[in-house]
Amino acid sequence: MKRPGSVRAPGAARAAAARTHNRRGEGGRLREEIIDAAAELLDETGEPHAVTLRSVARRVGIATPSIYPHFPDRPAIMLAVVQREFAGLESSLGAAVERAGGDPRQRLLAICATYLDFAGCHPRRYRTMFGGLWVPPPGDSSLTETDLVVLGASCLLMLIDALGDCVAAGAATSTDVSADATALWAGLHGLAHQRLVSPSFRWPENVPERVIGSLAHLTAV
């Protein structure tokens, strides 16, 4: 998924063009270009394994060793891509909450709808974020357990807070907000996944509402 408002030139054109050297203090720009290149490779191929140090370096127009001052290995690049995508998702969810206004039920529904829209609009990056295919075995890379555990935590917390507000307002009857919000996320993820892998299936229009209403224990309007 591209971050909202970001526009990139075609990868092939960038790779063919001669790349200017970063001036002192511009290393952060190269780091972002490396992340952009990895994300573009995911968009084009849908395969995390297509993102290699060599393919990323070729896309950016640098020598492979030039990556190492910014990323120690391939999993570190993938982690940066996924972290940025989760940050983009969190931003989209926050904007949806703001647009929904003061009604707790509408805020919860807005979060859920935005989550499903995100998955549908950016299927290849969504699969990478939640598929785990890019994650190496423990101890085989620079990644730590903490790096992986915190992925998406802020997004889940937004869902927990929204459901808690619904309970406080009498719009939901959950007696374990954290557990029910987690179950709701699992339901949304399952629906998003099945929509992606079963595009020819004719989904009833009210399936999302049924999933959300049941798992969030929403009261009748």
Secondary structure, 3 states (H helix, E strand, C coil): CCCCCCCCCCHHHHHHCCCCCCCCCCHHHHHHHHHHHHHHHHHHHCCHHHCCHHHHHHHHCCCHHHHCCCCCCHHHHHHHHHHHHHHHHHHHHHHHHHHHCCCHHHHHHHHHHHHHHHHHHCHHHHHHHHHCCCCCCCCCCCCCHHHHHCCCHHHHHHHHHHHHHHHHCCCECCCCHHHHHHHHHHHHHHHHHHHHHCCCCCCCCCHHHHHHHHHCCECCC
